[in-house]
């Protein structure tokens, strides 16, 4: 297959990447399918048993070991004890006593034959069909991180840390996810923060969330864990909450989300923070998704230095080229975590496909360096790096997984194999280069 790199980037390939790529780490976005017996308790349908905390710890160690057994390098608890990835965090905040209708998705609003059949009676974080209205919390008062919320967070952190230590897993190999301020604002409503004329003051709403959530972000990093900010607001927000806006209006919203997030992370070590960007983890046409090229520089302006991006499914697999496009300014300190597994299908990706997807990202980032050099910029102080990751979570909400647990781990095992194949390929090419240069 011919290289898409310019000659400048081809010459720089091994100077920039090969030695840094000796080990390609593997990880996930976070959520995994919960054990079936846990789902009624997580959904609040049944009262947890008296030994719930003990059972949670055992299940945490079990799911961590499952990840280690398939070869993953950076793991988490699979968001085991969470109903979903935003509600747990929102419940730690005061001020959300109102109610609103959850936003719908533009592609599903249009594809009614599909959405009405597929999502009838399904309730989650979005209204996926007009025939099943989904309620969501709304801000009705001042937002603050509560003392009870802080204790709940500490309990979750302590369980994850204890399980990792009992498995002898260094905490720098354990990540802990939390929704970004913009993500919470995307899913939940606001009837409190208003302008003097009575219209919604959306910016003040987002800012208040960011100021409150800063406590959660700090607690996670202070515990020694890798903090991950979940940021579907920067992709999915376009065709859900903000689907009536123009592209330019949405980009302004996304920039504000990033600014607020950066402010909330200002006191933390950005080199140990991940962010995850996606367009929504529901099976659907996704033909209303905002193109990556329209949000790439906004994403790159975010503080986290590890960037997870949905990059495997049919709607976004082609977008690796964006990072090497002139005008997309990729800082040298960024590490990319492209999704190489589609989390909405049971089809297991072949390791060769995983390798190809990762290689495309390596080449695109090399092209980004070449573009900067052509403009007279200094070489990146830090070599470009990639980590193999998933498109999104496999269990976004308890009991609502798109892929069965046994197939999830088959897919993860294939991802690890593909990453090892690319390591070998790069090492072989580096050796050949050394022989030619001798």
DRENNU-276973 format. One record per residue: x, y, z of N, C-alpha, C in turn. Coordinates in steps of 0.2 Angstrom, whole numbers, plus 5000, padded with zeros to 4 digits. Atoms other than C-alpha are relative to their C-alpha. Layout:
REM DRENNU-276973
XYZXYZXYZ...
END
This chain:
REM DRENNU-276973
500449945000500050005000500450065000499649945000500850174995499950045006500049954994501350295009499650064998500449945001500250445010500550065003499649954997501750535019500450044994499649975005502650675010500749985001499350024999504550645007500350035007499749974994504950765022499849955006500350044994503850655034500349934999499750065000504550495027500750005003499350004998506350545030500050015008500049994993505850595048499749945004500450054997504950435052500349975006499750034995506150355063500350045005499749954995506950505071499450025005500649974996505150555077499749945004500550054998504250385080500349945003499950074999505150225080500249985007499750024994506150225096499450025006500649984995504550305105499549944999500550055001503550165098500249935002499750074998504550015105499449975004500650034997502949985116499450044999500649965001501250035110499549985005500450024995500150035125499349994998500750015001498349975125499650015006500549984995496850035134499350004998500749995003494950065133499850075002500349944998493850215135499750005007500250014993493150145151499549955002500650044998491450065153500049934997500150075002491249875151499349985002500750034998489649775152500049975007500150034993489149745170499849935001500350074999488849575177499250015001500849995000486949545175499750005007500350004994486649515193500050075004499949934997487249695197499550054997500449955003486149785185499450025004500549974997484549795195500250055006499849964994485449865210500350074997499849945003486349995199499550054997500649975003484750045191499550035005500449984994483950075208499349965000500650045001482649935204500049955006500050044994483149835220500550035005499549974995484049875236500649955000499450044999485849815237500049965006499950044994486249675248500550035006499649974995487149715265500749994999499250005002488849655258500150024993499949975006488649755243500850034999499349985000490349845246500549954999499650065001491249685248500049974993500150035007490549615232500250054995499849955005490949775223500849994999499350015000492749755228500349944996499850065004492849575222499950014993500150005007492049615206500550054996499549955003493249765203500649964999499450045002494749645205499949964995500150055005493949525194500050034993500049975006493649645180500750034998499349975001495349725182500549944997499650055002496149555180499849974994500250025007495149515165500350044995499749955004495849665157500849984999499350025000497649615162500149944996499950075003497349435156500050014992500049995007496949495138500650044998499449965002498549605138500050075001500049935000497949775141500550035005499549974996499149895149499850055004500349944995498150045156499249985000500650034999496549985164499650045005500449964995495050045175499649945003500450054996493649965185499449984995500650015005492449965169499450045002500549964997491450095178499449955003500450064998490749945187499450025004500549984995489750035201499550064997500449945002488950175190499449984996500650015005487250175182500250024993499749985006488050275168500550055001499449964999489450395165499950075002500149934998488650555169499650015006500549994994487250525182500350005007499650004993488450475196500350065002499749934999489450635194499550055002500549944999487850745193499749995007500350014993487150665209500450035006499649974995488650735218500050075000500149935000488150905214499350025003500649974998486851015222499750044994500349965005485651115211499649974995500350035005484950985200499349975002500650034997483150965207499450014995500549995005482251015191499949944995500150055004481650905177499950034993500149985007481750925158500049934995500050055005481650815142500749994997499350015002483350735137500050014992499949985007483950795120500049944995500050055005483650695104500650004996499550005004484850645091499850024993500349985006484650725074500049954995500150055005485050575064499449955001500650044999483750475073499450035000500649975001482450605072499850004993500150005008482650595053499849924998500150085002482750395052499549975005500550024995481150365061499849934999500150075000480850195054500449965004499550044996482450135061499950015008500049994993482350225078499449985003500650024996480550185082500049935001499950074999480950005079500549985005499450024996482649995087499950025008500049974994482350105102499450015004500650004997480550085107500149985007500050014993480350095126500750005003499450004997482250115128500250075003499949944996482750245141500750005002499349994998484550315143500150075001499849934999485350475142499750054995500249965005484650535126499349974998500750035003482850525118500249984993499850035007483250405104499449984995500650005005481450395097499550045003500549964998480050515098499449975003500550044997478950375103500149995008499850024993479850355120500450065003499749944998480150525129500449985006499550024995481650515141500150075004499949944996481750635156500750015002499349994998483350715162499950055006500049954995483750815177500250074997499949935002483851005176500250045006499849964994484751135186499550055002500549954997483551235197500350045006499749964995484751315209500850005000499250005000486651355213500349935000499750075001487751215208500750005004499450014995489051155221500249935000499850074999490050995224499849995008500250014993489250925240500549965004499550044996490150855255499849935000500250075001489150695253500249984993499750025006489650695235500749985000499350014999491450705240500149945003499950064996491250565252499949944995500250065005490450455238500549994995499450015005491850495226500649975003499450034996493150455239499949935001500150074999492350285242500149974993499950045007492350245223500750004999499350005001494150305222500449955004499750054995494650205237500049934998500150075002493950045230500449984994499550015006494850065213500749995002499350004998496450105222500249935004499850064996496349955234500049944995499950065005495949835220500650004996499450005004497349895210500649985004499550024996498549875224500049935002500050074999497949705228500249964994499750045006498349655210500750024998499349975001500049745211500050044993500049955006499549865197500150075002499849934998500450035198499450044998500649955001499150175199500150044994499949975007499950255184499849964994500350045005499250115174499249995001500750004999497450145181499750074999500349945002496350275174499350005003500649994996494750345182499650064996500349965004493450435171499550055004500549964998492350585174499850054995500249955006491250695163500250075000499849935000491850855157499450055002500549954999490851015162499550014994500549995006490151035144499649934999500450075001489650845144499450015005500650004995488550875160499550054997500449955002487851035152499649974994500350035006487450935136499449955002500550054998486450805145499450035004500549984995485550905158499850074999500349945002484451055157500250065005499949954996484551225165499450055000500549954999483151335172500250065005499849954994484151435185500550054997499549955002485651525176499750034994500449965005484751665166500350074999499849935001485151835158499550045004500549964997484251985165499350004996500750005004482951975151499649935001500350064999482551795157500249944995499850065004483351695143500649965003499550044997484551555147500750035000499349985000486351605152500449935000499750065001487051445145500850005002499349994998488851505147500150005008500050004992488551535166499949935003500250074997487751365168500749954999499450055001489351275160500550025005499449984996490551385170499849985007500150024994489651345186500149925001499850074999489751155183500749995000499250015000491651175179500350025007499749984994491951265195499849955006500250054995491051135205500449934999499750065001491750985196500850005001499350004999493551045198500249965007499950044993493450965216500149924998499950075001493150795208500649984996499450025004494550805195500650005004499450004996495750855208500149945005500050064996495250715220500349944996499850065004495550585206500850014999499349995001497250655202500449995006499750004993497750675220500149935003500050074997497350495223500649964996499550045004498750445210499849974994500350035006497550395196500150044994500149965006497550445178499350034999500649975001496150565176499850004993500350005007495050545160499450055000500649965001493850685155499649974994500550025006492350615144499750064997500249945004492050745131499549994994500450015006490650685119499650074998500349935002489950865120500450034994499649975005491350915108499849974993500250045006490650785095499349994999500750025000488950715099499650065002500449944998488450885106499750044994500249965006488250955088499449974998500650035003486850835083499549985005500550014994485950825100499850075003500149944996485950975112500050064995499949935004486451105099499949994992500150015007485751035083499750054996500349955003484751185079500550064999499549955001486351295079500349994993499550015006487451335064500649975002499350034999489151255063500450055004499649944997489951425068499750015007500349994993488751435083500249945005499850054996489151265089500850005001499349994999491051295087500150045006499949954995490851445098499849965007500250044994489951325111500649965002499450054998491351195110500650045003499549964998492651325112499950025008500149984993491851385128500049945005500050064996491651205134500749995002499350014999493551185132500350055005499749954995493951345141499849995007500350014993492851305156500449935002499750064998493651125156500750025002499349984999495451205155500050035007500049974993495051315170499949965005500150054995494451175180500649955001499450054999496051075177500650045001499449965000497251225179500549985005499550024995498051165195500349934999499850075000498250985189500649994994499550025004499650895179499749984993500450025006498950895161500349944996499750065003500250765156499749935002500350074997499350635166499250015000500849995001497550685160499849984993500250025006496650595146499350044999500649985002495150665136499749954995500350045005493950565126499450044996500449965004493050635111499649954996500350045004491650545102499350034998500749975003489950565093499449965002500650044997488850455104500149934998499950075001488950275107499449964999500650035002487250225100500049974993500050025007487050115085499450044996500549965004486250225072500450024993499749985006486650305055500550055001499549954999487650445062500250054994499849965006487550545046499950085002500149934998487250705056500650025004499449994996488950695065500450064997499649955002490050845064500749974998499350025002491650815054500550015005499449994996493250795064500450064998499649945003494050935053499750065003500449944998492751055060500150015007499949994993493251025078500749995002499350024998495050965078500450055003499649954997495851125082499750025007500449994994494551155096500349955005499750054996495050985103500750015002499350004999496851015102500150065005499949954996496651175112499849985008500250024994496051075127500749985004499450014996497351045142500249935000499850074999497350855143500549984994499550025005498850785134499949944997500250075003498150615130499350014997500749995003496750625117499849944997500350065003495650475114499450034995500449985005494650495098499749944996500450055004493250385090500350004993499750005007494150325074500049934997500050075003493650145069499349994996500750025004491750145064500050044993500049975007491250185046499950074999500149935000490850365050500650045001499449964997492550415057500649974998499350045001493850285052500450044995499649965005494350395037500450065002499849934998494750545047500750015003499349994997496550505053500450054996499649955004497150615039499950075002500149934998496450765047500650035004499549984995497850775060500650024996499449985005499150795045499850054995500249955005498150925036500350075002499749944998498951095035499450055003500549964996498051215047499749975006500250034994497751085060500650005004499449994997499051125073500049955006499950054995499550975083500650015004499549994996500551015098500449935001499650065000502050895100499949965007500150034994501550855118499549955000500650045000499950765113500249934998500050075001499850575114499249984997500750025003498350505103499849935002500350064998497250365108499549984995500550025005496350315092499649945001500450054999494850205093500249954994499850055005495350045084499549945000500650044999493749945090499450035000500749975001491949985085499649975006500450024994490949975102499349994999500850015002489249955093499949944996500150065004489549795083500449945003499750074997489949615088500549984995499550035005491049595073500750015003499349994997492849565080500550024995499549975005494149675071500649955000499450045001495549575064500750045002499449964997497249615072500450044994499749975005497949665055499650074998500449945001496549795053500250055006499849964994496949855071500750044998499349975002498849875065499950064995500049945005498349975050499750065002500349944998497250095059500550045005499549974996498650125072500550044995499549985004499850145058499850074996500349945003498750275049500150065005500049944995498750385065500850025001499349995000500650365066500250044994499849965006500850425048499750075000500349945000499650565050500350055005499749964995500550635066500750024997499349985004502250625056499950054995500149955005501450725043499950075003500149934996500850855056500750035002499449984999502650865061500450034994499749985006503250885043499750074998500449945002501951025040500350065005499749944996502651125055500750014998499349995002504451095050500050044993500049965006504051165032499850075001500249944998503351315041500650045004499449984996505051335050499949995007500050014992504451275067500549955002499650054997505551185078499849935001500350074999505450995080499750005006500450014994504250935093500549985005499650014994505150925110499949925002500250074998504250755113499749964994500250045006504050615100499249995000500750025001502350585093499949935003500250074998501450435102499349984999500750025000499950335100499949945005500250064996499050205111499449974997500650035003497750085105499550005005500649994995496050115112499449984996500650015003494250085109499650064997500449945002492950195100499750045006500449974994491950225116500049945005500050054995491450125131499549944997500450065002490649955129499449995005500650004996489349985143499950075003500149934998488950165143499550015006500450004995487450125154499949935002500150074998487149975165499449974997500550045003486149845156499850024993500249985007486149935139500649994996499450015004487749865131499849984993500250025007487749845112500449934998499650055001489049705113500149955006500050054994489049545124500750005003499449994997490349535137500649954997499550055002491249375130500350034993499749975006491449465113500450065001499649944998492049625121500749985001499350024998493549535128500449964994499750025006493849445111500250064996499849945004493949615103500650035003499449984997495149675116500649964999499450045001496249535114500350014993499849995007496249565095500450075000499749945000496749745098500750005003499350014997498249695109500449974995499650045005498849575095500250054994499949955005498649715082500650055002499449954997499749835093500649975000499450045000501049705095500349994993499850005007501049685076500350064997499849945002501349865073500750015003499449994997502749865086500649964996499550045004503649725076500150034993499949975006503349815060500550065000499649944999504149975066500749985001499450024998505549885074500449984994499750035006505949795057500250064996499949955005505849955047500650045003499449964997507050045060500649964999499450045002508249905058500350004993499849995008508249915039500350074999499749935001508550105040500750005003499350004997510050075052500549974995499650035004510749955040500250044993499949965006510550065025500450065001499749944999511250215034500849985003499350024998512850115040500550014995
END
